[in-house]
Amino acid sequence: MRLRFAPARITLKSNVRTTVDGKLVVMHDATVDSRTNGSGRVKDMTLGQILKLDAGITSGEAFRGVPPPSFEEVLVWVRGRCGVYVDSKDVAPRALTAAPERHGMVDRSVIYGGEELLRQLPGLRVMPEAMNAPTARRLVQELRPRVIAFDARDFTDDAIAVAREAGAAIYVDRFGPADNEGAWQNAIDRGATGIQTDKPAELAEYLKGKGYR
């Protein structure tokens, strides 16, 4: 999970997958191998099996024995604290639609994923990838997104203009060499309302110092 900061709010990023019994679990990879002491594909395991695994093995001694979180647990924890950005890795649309509604998090959630999935999520705040200006224009017409995602490749002036003309919020990735104050300010100056970072504390302090929070 990463933190995504916007000038007005904090959003917790969760990579979500569906288990074989139709439950949602937070797991970045298609398998549990690199993140836990277990092995196997998430979609072939039940939520109960995954919750018995140790997800703290790569995070230091203090986290030993901590299981992977279910998406339901994340929603319970963030409600009233921050929003949630759902990076849909391999998700059953029905389960994904029901969870934010059940926890009163529809207005505090954004759902990132492929077009096919996003078309099956009526009522949720979907966030497609811009890709380029023509694609962004088509997505605006077909999905009416309130948020559009950008990365280093598609954060171009013409694609940004499409989002701004549509009144959609602009979320942009700033990782690696671009995860610094100059790049954060450049993104804000060009219309970004959300920044995804690996330096949440530093970005929060920067935004506060600039009066964005």
N, CA, C and O of each residue as an XYZ file, in Angstrom:
852
protein
N       0.841     -1.191      0.000
C       0.000      0.000      0.000
C       0.882      1.248      0.000
O       1.907      1.293      0.680
N       0.475      2.253     -0.764
C       1.148      3.535     -0.781
C       0.172      4.591     -0.309
O      -1.036      4.361     -0.249
N       0.710      5.750      0.025
C      -0.146      6.878      0.348
C      -0.191      7.827     -0.837
O       0.838      8.146     -1.434
N      -1.369      8.266     -1.163
C      -1.548      9.271     -2.199
C      -2.012     10.544     -1.505
O      -3.017     10.550     -0.794
N      -1.268     11.619     -1.723
C      -1.615     12.884     -1.078
C      -2.191     13.850     -2.099
O      -1.683     13.970     -3.214
N      -3.225     14.517     -1.718
C      -3.779     15.613     -2.503
C      -3.765     16.851     -1.635
O      -3.721     16.734     -0.410
N      -3.802     18.046     -2.230
C      -3.794     19.251     -1.410
C      -4.895     19.285     -0.364
O      -4.729     19.927      0.673
N      -6.025     18.606     -0.607
C      -7.144     18.710      0.326
C      -7.369     17.461      1.169
O      -8.125     17.506      2.140
N      -6.726     16.341      0.818
C      -7.005     15.127      1.580
C      -5.934     14.072      1.356
O      -5.136     14.155      0.423
N      -5.939     13.070      2.244
C      -5.008     11.952      2.155
C      -5.791     10.711      1.741
O      -6.900     10.473      2.220
N      -5.197      9.924      0.843
C      -5.850      8.715      0.371
C      -4.889      7.546      0.462
O      -3.748      7.641      0.011
N      -5.337      6.453      1.037
C      -4.523      5.253      1.169
C      -4.714      4.365     -0.051
O      -5.845      4.040     -0.413
N      -3.620      3.973     -0.682
C      -3.709      3.106     -1.855
C      -3.700      1.643     -1.439
O      -2.885      1.230     -0.614
N      -4.622      0.852     -2.021
C      -4.706     -0.576     -1.753
C      -4.770     -1.341     -3.065
O      -5.627     -1.068     -3.906
N      -3.865     -2.297     -3.242
C      -3.892     -3.188     -4.401
C      -4.809     -4.356     -4.062
O      -4.520     -5.124     -3.144
N      -5.904     -4.498     -4.787
C      -6.954     -5.433     -4.386
C      -7.122     -6.565     -5.402
O      -7.082     -6.349     -6.614
N      -7.312     -7.778     -4.874
C      -7.565     -8.964     -5.688
C      -8.715     -9.769     -5.091
O      -9.023     -9.644     -3.905
N      -9.344    -10.592     -5.921
C     -10.444    -11.441     -5.476
C      -9.947    -12.862     -5.228
O      -9.211    -13.419     -6.043
N     -10.351    -13.443     -4.105
C      -9.978    -14.814     -3.771
C     -10.929    -15.801     -4.444
O     -11.912    -15.398     -5.066
N     -10.636    -17.076     -4.319
C     -11.455    -18.095     -4.975
C     -12.874    -18.138     -4.416
O     -13.799    -18.576     -5.099
N     -13.048    -17.679     -3.165
C     -14.388    -17.660     -2.575
C     -15.057    -16.289     -2.704
O     -16.010    -15.990     -1.985
N     -14.555    -15.458     -3.622
C     -15.226    -14.205     -3.934
C     -14.998    -13.074     -2.957
O     -15.734    -12.087     -2.983
N     -13.997    -13.186     -2.091
C     -13.683    -12.130     -1.132
C     -12.562    -11.250     -1.690
O     -11.866    -11.635     -2.629
N     -12.402    -10.079     -1.106
C     -11.380     -9.141     -1.563
C     -10.245     -9.066     -0.544
O     -10.476     -8.935      0.658
N      -9.017     -9.151     -1.052
C      -7.849     -9.094     -0.191
C      -6.854     -8.102     -0.774
O      -6.789     -7.920     -1.990
N      -6.085     -7.465      0.089
C      -5.076     -6.520     -0.361
C      -3.778     -7.280     -0.625
O      -3.140     -7.780      0.302
N      -3.399     -7.360     -1.898
C      -2.200     -8.083     -2.288
C      -1.726     -7.531     -3.622
O      -2.493     -7.508     -4.584
N      -0.489     -7.091     -3.697
C       0.024     -6.487     -4.930
C       0.210     -7.520     -6.031
O      -0.247     -7.319     -7.157
N       0.874     -8.617     -5.715
C       1.212     -9.612     -6.739
C       0.087    -10.616     -6.948
O      -0.805    -10.755     -6.111
N       0.144    -11.318     -8.090
C      -0.850    -12.345     -8.384
C      -0.710    -13.548     -7.466
O      -1.670    -14.289     -7.256
N       0.492    -13.745     -6.913
C       0.720    -14.826     -5.962
C       1.070    -14.236     -4.603
O       1.384    -13.051     -4.490
N       1.012    -15.075     -3.574
C       1.363    -14.615     -2.227
C       2.840    -14.862     -1.929
O       3.313    -14.544     -0.838
N       3.555    -15.417     -2.873
C       4.918    -15.899     -2.639
C       5.890    -14.831     -2.126
O       6.609    -15.067     -1.155
N       5.918    -13.660     -2.771
C       6.938    -12.667     -2.423
C       6.558    -11.811     -1.232
O       7.415    -11.124     -0.678
N       5.294    -11.831     -0.820
C       4.838    -10.945      0.246
C       4.523    -11.663      1.556
O       4.310    -11.019      2.583
N       4.491    -12.996      1.521
C       4.131    -13.762      2.715
C       5.018    -14.990      2.834
O       5.913    -15.207      2.018
N       4.760    -15.782      3.852
C       5.483    -17.036      4.027
C       4.785    -18.202      3.327
O       5.147    -19.359      3.541
N       3.793    -17.907      2.499
C       3.068    -18.950      1.781
C       3.400    -18.959      0.305
O       4.307    -18.258     -0.142
N       2.665    -19.753     -0.447
C       2.844    -19.806     -1.889
C       1.502    -20.123     -2.539
O       0.637    -20.753     -1.930
N       1.342    -19.683     -3.774
C       0.113    -19.939     -4.500
C      -0.496    -18.669     -5.060
O      -0.159    -17.560     -4.645
N      -1.403    -18.853     -6.015
C      -2.074    -17.708     -6.619
C      -3.246    -17.260     -5.750
O      -3.993    -18.081     -5.217
N      -3.390    -15.950     -5.619
C      -4.468    -15.396     -4.803
C      -5.821    -15.909     -5.263
O      -6.659    -16.267     -4.436
N      -6.046    -15.950     -6.566
C      -7.348    -16.346     -7.093
C      -7.649    -17.825     -6.895
O      -8.774    -18.263     -7.138
N      -6.654    -18.605     -6.454
C      -6.872    -20.031     -6.184
C      -6.998    -20.326     -4.698
O      -7.178    -21.480     -4.309
N      -6.906    -19.293     -3.860
C      -6.929    -19.475     -2.412
C      -8.163    -18.812     -1.812
O      -8.690    -17.849     -2.369
N      -8.619    -19.326     -0.685
C      -9.735    -18.673      0.029
C      -9.176    -17.536      0.875
O      -7.980    -17.486      1.164
N     -10.056    -16.632      1.262
C      -9.622    -15.542      2.126
C      -9.110    -16.094      3.452
O      -8.125    -15.593      3.993
N      -9.774    -17.123      3.980
C      -9.340    -17.732      5.228
C      -7.922    -18.267      5.145
O      -7.146    -18.113      6.089
N      -7.571    -18.895      4.025
C      -6.214    -19.411      3.845
C      -5.191    -18.279      3.819
O      -4.115    -18.394      4.404
N      -5.528    -17.202      3.146
C      -4.589    -16.087      3.029
C      -4.407    -15.377      4.364
O      -3.302    -14.938      4.682
N      -5.477    -15.259      5.148
C      -5.385    -14.563      6.422
C      -4.583    -15.338      7.465
O      -4.265    -14.805      8.528
N      -4.261    -16.584      7.165
C      -3.416    -17.379      8.072
C      -1.931    -17.193      7.776
O      -1.082    -17.688      8.517
N      -1.616    -16.480      6.695
C      -0.224    -16.289      6.297
C       0.417    -15.129      7.055
O      -0.275    -14.280      7.616
N       1.741    -15.108      7.061
C       2.508    -14.044      7.697
C       2.957    -13.063      6.610
O       3.808    -13.388      5.781
N       2.379    -11.867      6.626
C       2.737    -10.844      5.634
C       3.794     -9.894      6.169
O       4.160     -8.933      5.492
N       4.290    -10.148      7.371
C       5.289     -9.268      7.962
C       6.708     -9.725      7.744
O       7.641     -9.096      8.244
N       6.895    -10.802      7.010
C       8.239    -11.376      6.873
C       9.203    -10.465      6.129
O      10.416    -10.582      6.301
N       8.685     -9.558      5.304
C       9.572     -8.658      4.561
C       9.567     -7.243      5.136
O      10.132     -6.326      4.539
N       8.927     -7.065      6.294
C       8.767     -5.709      6.835
C       9.452     -5.497      8.177
O       9.221     -4.480      8.830
N      10.276     -6.424      8.593
C      10.982     -6.256      9.854
C      10.344     -7.029     10.991
O       9.187     -7.442     10.905
N      11.098     -7.220     12.048
C      10.678     -8.049     13.175
C       9.400     -7.548     13.824
O       8.600     -8.348     14.311
N       9.193     -6.234     13.840
C       8.016     -5.666     14.506
C       6.710     -6.097     13.860
O       5.652     -6.042     14.486
N       6.785     -6.530     12.601
C       5.573     -6.893     11.887
C       5.407     -8.406     11.727
O       4.499     -8.853     11.027
N       6.248     -9.176     12.347
C       6.147    -10.632     12.263
C       4.782    -11.109     12.734
O       4.286    -10.663     13.769
N       4.177    -12.014     11.978
C       2.902    -12.587     12.357
C       1.694    -11.797     11.899
O       0.559    -12.219     12.122
N       1.919    -10.647     11.255
C       0.794     -9.839     10.783
C       0.271    -10.424      9.469
O       1.045    -10.582      8.525
N      -1.009    -10.744      9.386
C      -1.554    -11.341      8.164
C      -1.841    -10.280      7.110
O      -1.920     -9.098      7.444
N      -1.999    -10.669      5.847
C      -2.427     -9.715      4.825
C      -3.807     -9.174      5.206
O      -4.632     -9.929      5.722
N      -4.075     -7.909      4.969
C      -5.393     -7.367      5.309
C      -6.429     -7.687      4.249
O      -6.126     -7.690      3.056
N      -7.641     -7.953      4.682
C      -8.743     -8.043      3.722
C      -9.126     -6.612      3.346
O      -8.823     -5.668      4.076
N      -9.788     -6.460      2.213
C     -10.214     -5.124      1.800
C     -11.255     -4.579      2.768
O     -11.308     -3.373      3.007
N     -12.072     -5.449      3.321
C     -13.073     -5.023      4.300
C     -12.385     -4.405      5.522
O     -12.851     -3.396      6.049
N     -11.287     -5.001      5.970
C     -10.556     -4.467      7.117
C      -9.999     -3.080      6.815
O     -10.027     -2.189      7.664
N      -9.494     -2.910      5.600
C      -8.956     -1.607      5.213
C     -10.048     -0.546      5.248
O      -9.826      0.557      5.747
N     -11.230     -0.873      4.720
C     -12.329      0.089      4.697
C     -12.774      0.463      6.104
O     -13.093      1.622      6.373
N     -12.795     -0.513      6.995
C     -13.158     -0.232      8.390
C     -12.127      0.716      9.015
O     -12.483      1.649      9.735
N     -10.855      0.463      8.730
C      -9.785      1.258      9.338
C      -9.753      2.687      8.803
O      -9.536      3.623      9.571
N      -9.967      2.872      7.495
C      -9.816      4.212      6.915
C     -11.048      5.090      7.095
O     -10.944      6.315      7.025
N     -12.204      4.489      7.323
C     -13.421      5.296      7.417
C     -13.295      6.343      8.515
O     -12.994      6.022      9.664
N     -13.527      7.590      8.147
C     -13.400      8.692      9.087
C     -11.982      9.204      9.227
O     -11.751     10.211      9.897
N     -11.017      8.519      8.599
C      -9.619      8.943      8.682
C      -9.111      9.505      7.354
O      -8.487     10.566      7.318
N      -9.384      8.781      6.261
C      -8.896      9.193      4.952
C      -9.688      8.472      3.875
O     -10.577      7.675      4.174
N      -9.365      8.753      2.634
C     -10.003      8.064      1.528
C      -9.226      6.822      1.149
O      -8.184      6.531      1.736
N      -9.730      6.086      0.166
C      -9.035      4.894     -0.295
C      -8.990      4.880     -1.820
O      -9.994      5.112     -2.494
N      -7.821      4.606     -2.334
C      -7.585      4.481     -3.775
C      -7.392      2.991     -4.062
O      -6.410      2.387     -3.632
N      -8.333      2.417     -4.787
C      -8.325      0.979     -5.049
C      -7.652      0.711     -6.392
O      -8.182      1.078     -7.441
N      -6.502      0.081     -6.356
C      -5.822     -0.353     -7.573
C      -6.287     -1.780     -7.843
O      -5.801     -2.725     -7.221
N      -7.225     -1.932     -8.767
C      -7.863     -3.225     -9.020
C      -6.952     -4.107     -9.859
O      -6.792     -3.878    -11.058
N      -6.366     -5.100     -9.242
C      -5.440     -5.981     -9.940
C      -6.177     -7.115    -10.655
O      -5.967     -7.339    -11.847
N      -7.026     -7.818     -9.937
C      -7.805     -8.924    -10.506
C      -9.037     -9.056     -9.615
O      -9.015     -9.766     -8.610
N     -10.108     -8.367     -9.995
C     -11.215     -8.161     -9.069
C     -12.552     -8.534     -9.690
O     -12.802     -8.270    -10.866
N     -13.412     -9.155     -8.877
C     -14.788     -9.421     -9.282
C     -15.597     -8.138     -9.108
O     -15.674     -7.616     -7.996
N     -16.202     -7.616    -10.175
C     -16.907     -6.327    -10.104
C     -17.973     -6.269     -9.025
O     -18.096     -5.253     -8.339
N     -18.748     -7.334     -8.858
C     -19.847     -7.301     -7.884
C     -19.329     -7.104     -6.465
O     -19.892     -6.323     -5.697
N     -18.270     -7.802     -6.123
C     -17.700     -7.668     -4.777
C     -17.137     -6.273     -4.569
O     -17.274     -5.700     -3.488
N     -16.500     -5.723     -5.603
C     -15.899     -4.407     -5.484
C     -16.959     -3.323     -5.359
O     -16.749     -2.331     -4.661
N     -18.084     -3.496     -6.018
C     -19.168     -2.528     -5.913
C     -19.785     -2.542     -4.521
O     -20.111     -1.491     -3.970
N     -19.944     -3.723     -3.959
C     -20.644     -3.859     -2.686
C     -19.842     -3.347     -1.490
O     -20.417     -2.775     -0.564
N     -18.538     -3.543     -1.500
C     -17.743     -3.226     -0.313
C     -17.778     -1.740      0.072
O     -18.081     -1.438      1.227
N     -17.485     -0.801     -0.832
C     -17.557      0.617     -0.428
C     -18.955      1.038      0.000
O     -19.110      1.856      0.907
N     -19.973      0.484     -0.649
C     -21.353      0.819     -0.265
C     -21.637      0.337      1.158
O     -22.254      1.051      1.949
N     -21.191     -0.860      1.473
C     -21.452     -1.443      2.789
C     -20.792     -0.634      3.905
O     -21.305     -0.586      5.023
N     -19.665     -0.005      3.608
C     -18.928      0.727      4.648
C     -19.063      2.237      4.527
O     -18.336      2.975      5.192
N     -19.973      2.704      3.698
C     -20.178      4.134      3.565
C     -18.983      4.869      3.008
O     -18.699      6.000      3.401
N     -18.271      4.216      2.077
C     -17.043      4.797      1.550
C     -17.121      5.101      0.053
O     -16.087      5.317     -0.580
N     -18.302      5.122     -0.514
C     -18.433      5.361     -1.952
C     -17.842      6.709     -2.339
O     -17.114      6.802     -3.327
N     -18.143      7.748     -1.581
C     -17.667      9.091     -1.906
C     -16.221      9.319     -1.502
O     -15.639     10.345     -1.856
N     -15.633      8.388     -0.771
C     -14.231      8.530     -0.359
C     -13.358      7.482     -1.013
O     -12.255      7.210     -0.538
N     -13.839      6.884     -2.107
C     -13.073      5.857     -2.812
C     -12.917      6.228     -4.277
O     -13.831      6.787     -4.884
N     -11.759      5.918     -4.843
C     -11.564      5.999     -6.287
C     -11.082      4.628     -6.741
O     -10.264      3.994     -6.075
N     -11.598      4.177     -7.881
C     -11.300      2.829     -8.365
C     -10.498      2.913     -9.653
O     -10.986      3.411    -10.668
N      -9.275      2.426     -9.606
C      -8.399      2.390    -10.778
C      -8.403      0.977    -11.363
O      -8.350     -0.008    -10.627
N      -8.466      0.889    -12.679
C      -8.442     -0.424    -13.311
C      -8.634     -0.306    -14.803
O      -8.682      0.797    -15.348
N      -8.744     -1.453    -15.469
C      -8.955     -1.478    -16.900
C     -10.365     -1.043    -17.273
O     -11.276     -1.049    -16.445
N     -10.524     -0.669    -18.529
C     -11.822     -0.172    -18.998
C     -12.940     -1.187    -18.791
O     -14.033     -0.824    -18.357
N     -12.677     -2.444    -19.095
C     -13.722     -3.470    -18.983
C     -14.268     -3.538    -17.568
O     -15.478     -3.643    -17.371
N     -13.383     -3.477    -16.579
C     -13.829     -3.504    -15.184
C     -14.583     -2.228    -14.833
O     -15.662     -2.289    -14.244
N     -14.032     -1.087    -15.184
C     -14.625      0.185    -14.788
C     -16.025      0.366    -15.343
O     -16.858      1.029    -14.727
N     -16.289     -0.217    -16.500
C     -17.627     -0.122    -17.085
C     -18.666     -0.895    -16.270
O     -19.869     -0.684    -16.427
N     -18.196     -1.788    -15.403
C     -19.104     -2.625    -14.612
C     -19.260     -2.126    -13.176
O     -19.709     -2.867    -12.302
N     -18.887     -0.870    -12.938
C     -18.926     -0.329    -11.577
C     -19.795      0.927    -11.508
O     -19.298      2.000    -11.165
N     -21.067      0.809    -11.825
C     -21.941      1.977    -11.774
C     -22.035      2.541    -10.358
O     -22.145      1.801     -9.380
N     -21.989      3.843    -10.278
C     -22.140      4.490     -8.978
C     -20.839      4.732     -8.242
O     -20.810      5.505     -7.285
N     -19.752      4.083     -8.670
C     -18.471      4.280     -8.008
C     -17.645      5.332     -8.749
O     -17.865      5.581     -9.935
N     -16.718      5.932     -8.062
C     -15.838      6.936     -8.665
C     -14.686      6.223     -9.365
O     -13.660      5.925     -8.753
N     -14.871      5.956    -10.648
C     -13.854      5.224    -11.399
C     -12.744      6.164    -11.844
O     -12.973      7.353    -12.066
N     -11.527      5.614    -11.972
C     -10.360      6.407    -12.349
C      -9.576      5.669    -13.435
O      -8.694      4.872    -13.114
N      -9.877      5.914    -14.705
C      -9.127      5.268    -15.790
C      -7.776      5.940    -15.982
O      -7.562      7.068    -15.540
N      -6.865      5.234    -16.647
C      -5.579      5.808    -17.028
C      -5.758      6.644    -18.285
O      -6.430      6.216    -19.224
N      -5.162      7.838    -18.314
C      -5.342      8.752    -19.445
C      -4.800      8.163    -20.750
O      -5.451      8.261    -21.791
N      -3.630      7.562    -20.701
C      -2.949      6.971    -21.861
C      -2.420      8.041    -22.825
O      -1.213      8.143    -23.041
N      -3.315      8.825    -23.393
C      -2.954      9.913    -24.302
C      -4.196     10.781    -24.487
O      -5.273     10.430    -24.004
N      -4.057     11.898    -25.174
C      -5.179     12.828    -25.300
C      -6.392     12.223    -26.003
O      -7.504     12.373    -25.497
N      -6.233     11.535    -27.160
C      -7.408     10.945    -27.818
C      -8.112      9.903    -26.943
O      -9.340      9.866    -26.880
N      -7.332      9.063    -26.275
C      -7.930      8.051    -25.400
C      -8.625      8.717    -24.217
O      -9.730      8.323    -23.846
N      -7.994      9.711    -23.631
C      -8.602     10.422    -22.503
C      -9.919     11.061    -22.922
O     -10.883     11.061    -22.156
N      -9.963     11.600    -24.120
C     -11.197     12.228    -24.613
C     -12.305     11.185    -24.763
O     -13.458     11.444    -24.419
N     -11.954     10.023    -25.273
C     -12.949      8.951    -25.422
C     -13.434      8.464    -24.054
O     -14.626      8.229    -23.858
N     -12.508      8.316    -23.121
C     -12.879      7.857    -21.784
C     -13.805      8.849    -21.090
O     -14.729      8.450    -20.382
N     -13.559     10.122    -21.292
C     -14.422     11.152    -20.716
C     -15.835     11.022    -21.268
O     -16.808     11.146    -20.525
N     -15.949     10.774    -22.557
C     -17.257     10.648    -23.191
C     -17.989      9.379    -22.761
O     -19.207      9.392    -22.577
N     -17.242      8.277    -22.601
C     -17.879      6.992    -22.340
C     -18.063      6.679    -20.854
O     -19.070      6.084    -20.469
N     -17.111      7.069    -20.026
C     -17.156      6.714    -18.606
C     -17.541      7.873    -17.695
O     -17.946      7.662    -16.552
N     -17.414      9.085    -18.197
C     -17.692     10.271    -17.384
C     -16.944     10.225    -16.056
O     -17.555     10.431    -15.007
N     -15.643      9.960    -16.070
C     -14.914      9.836    -14.806
C     -14.753     11.168    -14.094
O     -14.585     12.212    -14.726
N     -14.806     11.116    -12.781
C     -14.564     12.310    -11.973
C     -13.084     12.455    -11.644
O     -12.645     13.496    -11.156
N     -12.312     11.390    -11.918
C     -10.877     11.395    -11.669
C     -10.195     10.669    -12.832
O     -10.712      9.666    -13.326
N      -9.043     11.170    -13.269
C      -8.265     10.512    -14.310
C      -6.839     10.354    -13.807
O      -6.270     11.284    -13.235
N      -6.256      9.164    -14.021
C      -4.902      8.861    -13.555
C      -3.878      9.152    -14.645
O      -4.141      8.965    -15.833
N      -2.719      9.607    -14.220
C      -1.608      9.889    -15.123
C      -0.323      9.300    -14.538
O      -0.147      9.244    -13.320
N       0.571      8.861    -15.429
C       1.905      8.477    -14.991
C       2.915      9.325    -15.757
O       2.539     10.290    -16.422
N       4.183      8.972    -15.666
C       5.221      9.786    -16.301
C       5.070      9.837    -17.818
O       5.493     10.805    -18.451
N       4.472      8.803    -18.404
C       4.363      8.752    -19.868
C       3.201      9.574    -20.394
O       3.336     10.214    -21.437
N       2.081      9.580    -19.720
C       0.902     10.254    -20.277
C       0.575     11.593    -19.610
O      -0.458     12.192    -19.905
N       1.442     12.062    -18.719
C       1.219     13.367    -18.097
C       1.709     14.461    -19.043
O       2.696     15.147    -18.776
N       0.989     14.603    -20.155
C       1.336     15.561    -21.195
C       0.314     16.689    -21.205
O      -0.812     16.532    -20.733
N       0.722     17.821    -21.746
C      -0.149     18.993    -21.701
C      -1.478     18.755    -22.406
O      -2.514     19.214    -21.923
N      -1.476     18.043    -23.546
C      -2.738     17.848    -24.265
C      -3.675     16.900    -23.528
O      -4.889     17.101    -23.538
N      -3.121     15.858    -22.883
C      -3.964     14.944    -22.110
C      -4.476     15.617    -20.843
O      -5.623     15.411    -20.446
N      -3.626     16.421    -20.210
C      -4.042     17.169    -19.032
C      -5.191     18.107    -19.379
O      -6.139     18.256    -18.608
N      -5.096     18.740    -20.550
C      -6.134     19.676    -20.978
C      -7.487     18.989    -21.115
O      -8.518     19.582    -20.797
N      -7.492     17.742    -21.585
C      -8.744     16.992    -21.719
C      -9.393     16.811    -20.355
O     -10.596     17.020    -20.196
N      -8.585     16.419    -19.368
C      -9.116     16.210    -18.015
C      -9.635     17.515    -17.430
O     -10.707     17.544    -16.826
N      -8.889     18.578    -17.605
C      -9.301     19.859    -17.034
C     -10.584     20.374    -17.682
O     -11.457     20.912    -17.001
N     -10.694     20.208    -18.993
C     -11.906     20.636    -19.690
C     -13.132     19.853    -19.220
O     -14.246     20.377    -19.195
N     -12.906     18.580    -18.847
C     -14.008     17.734    -18.385
C     -14.322     17.955    -16.907
O     -15.305     17.417    -16.397
N     -13.506     18.732    -16.223
C     -13.715     18.958    -14.800
C     -13.320     17.769    -13.947
O     -13.773     17.648    -12.809
N     -12.476     16.880    -14.482
C     -12.034     15.688    -13.746
C     -10.797     16.004    -12.926
O      -9.925     16.754    -13.365
N     -10.725     15.434    -11.738
C      -9.527     15.570    -10.920
C      -8.376     14.842    -11.602
O      -8.593     13.877    -12.334
N      -7.151     15.307    -11.361
C      -5.962     14.759    -12.003
C      -5.066     14.154    -10.937
O      -4.549     14.866    -10.077
N      -4.879     12.830    -10.992
C      -3.974     12.138    -10.077
C      -2.752     11.679    -10.867
O      -2.887     11.013    -11.894
N      -1.566     12.033    -10.391
C      -0.350     11.714    -11.128
C       0.661     10.996    -10.235
O       0.792     11.303     -9.050
N       1.369     10.038    -10.824
C       2.421      9.312    -10.120
C       3.705     10.144    -10.109
O       4.052     10.786    -11.100
N       4.386     10.122     -8.996
C       5.702     10.741     -8.884
C       6.589      9.779     -8.113
O       6.640      9.814     -6.883
N       7.292      8.915     -8.851
C       8.145      7.894     -8.248
C       9.584      8.045     -8.720
O       9.863      8.745     -9.694
N      10.497      7.374     -8.012
C      11.892      7.345     -8.435
C      12.489      8.738     -8.496
O      12.304      9.529     -7.572
N      13.207      9.052     -9.576
C      13.849     10.368     -9.703
C      12.852     11.522     -9.701
O      13.225     12.657     -9.404
N      11.589     11.250    -10.028
C      10.570     12.302    -10.074
C       9.876     12.511     -8.737
O       8.953     13.320     -8.639
N      10.306     11.791     -7.707
C       9.672     11.909     -6.384
C      10.435     12.928     -5.555
O      11.140     12.578     -4.608
N      10.281     14.213     -5.929
C      11.019     15.271     -5.256
C      10.209     16.561     -5.302
O       9.193     16.635     -5.994
N      10.653     17.566     -4.573
C       9.888     18.801     -4.437
C       9.648     19.491     -5.774
O       8.552     19.993     -6.028
N      10.664     19.519     -6.626
C      10.501     20.170     -7.917
C       9.446     19.499     -8.775
O       8.639     20.172     -9.416
N       9.451     18.182     -8.787
C       8.477     17.441     -9.583
C       7.085     17.534     -8.974
O       6.097     17.581     -9.708
N       6.986     17.561     -7.642
C       5.681     17.724     -6.996
C       5.068     19.070     -7.378
O       3.894     19.152     -7.739
N       5.886     20.126     -7.292
C       5.373     21.453     -7.605
C       5.007     21.576     -9.077
O       4.015     22.215     -9.426
N       5.815     20.959     -9.940
C       5.511     20.966    -11.374
C       4.158     20.324    -11.637
O       3.368     20.827    -12.436
N       3.896     19.208    -10.960
C       2.617     18.515    -11.130
C       1.460     19.394    -10.665
O       0.433     19.483    -11.337
N       1.629     20.042     -9.516
C       0.583     20.920     -8.986
C       0.345     22.097     -9.926
O      -0.799     22.453    -10.210
N       1.426     22.693    -10.405
C       1.307     23.844    -11.299
C       0.579     23.473    -12.600
O      -0.063     24.320    -13.221
N       0.682     22.214    -13.000
C       0.068     21.773    -14.249
C      -1.332     21.196    -14.037
O      -1.946     20.687    -14.975
N      -1.832     21.276    -12.810
C      -3.224     20.911    -12.566
C      -3.467     19.693    -11.715
O      -4.621     19.326    -11.490
N      -2.413     19.047    -11.230
C      -2.602     17.845    -10.420
C      -3.319     18.166     -9.116
O      -2.979     19.126     -8.425
N      -4.309     17.354     -8.791
C      -5.018     17.477     -7.517
C      -4.698     16.304     -6.596
O      -5.142     16.274     -5.449
N      -3.927     15.338     -7.098
C      -3.485     14.203     -6.301
C      -2.118     13.763     -6.766
O      -1.855     13.737     -7.969
N      -1.233     13.413     -5.835
C       0.114     12.966     -6.163
C       0.374     11.650     -5.454
O       0.198     11.544     -4.240
N       0.793     10.647     -6.215
C       1.155      9.368     -5.618
C       2.663      9.349     -5.408
O       3.429      9.631     -6.329
N       3.085      9.017     -4.192
C       4.477      9.173     -3.796
C       4.951      8.029     -2.923
O       4.150      7.359     -2.271
N       6.264      7.807     -2.913
C       6.871      6.888     -1.957
C       7.449      7.656     -0.766
O       8.089      7.070      0.107
N       7.217      8.971     -0.739
C       7.719      9.825      0.338
C       6.563     10.615      0.958
O       6.550     11.845      0.902
N       5.606      9.918      1.543
C       4.404     10.602      2.043
C       4.675     11.656      3.096
O       4.063     12.724      3.067
N       5.582     11.382      4.031
C       5.853     12.353      5.097
C       6.460     13.626      4.521
O       6.089     14.735      4.906
N       7.402     13.451      3.591
C       8.053     14.613      2.989
C       7.074     15.437      2.150
O       7.090     16.667      2.193
N       6.221     14.743      1.384
C       5.247     15.455      0.559
C       4.238     16.192      1.436
O       3.881     17.335      1.149
N       3.782     15.546      2.496
C       2.829     16.186      3.402
C       3.424     17.455      3.990
O       2.742     18.476      4.085
N       4.683     17.399      4.381
C       5.344     18.569      4.946
C       5.502     19.660      3.896
O       5.333     20.843      4.190
N       5.822     19.261      2.683
C       5.979     20.233      1.591
C       4.661     20.943      1.303
O       4.620     22.168      1.183
N       3.581     20.163      1.194
C       2.274     20.750      0.935
C       1.856     21.693      2.046
O       1.297     22.760      1.792
N       2.131     21.293      3.282
C       1.786     22.140      4.430
C       2.555     23.455      4.379
O       2.006     24.527      4.629
N       3.857     23.345      4.045
C       4.675     24.540      3.981
C       4.260     25.512      2.895
O       4.463     26.721      3.007
N       3.672     24.957      1.834
C       3.215     25.789      0.718
C       1.789     26.296      0.912
O       1.261     27.042      0.089
N       1.181     25.875      2.016
C      -0.184     26.322      2.289
C      -1.260     25.584      1.540
O      -2.384     26.074      1.429
N      -0.931     24.377      1.005
C      -1.921     23.590      0.291
C      -2.823     22.824      1.245
O      -3.871     22.333      0.826
N      -2.450     22.708      2.508
C      -3.250     21.956      3.458
C      -3.657     22.844      4.620
O      -4.343     22.388      5.535
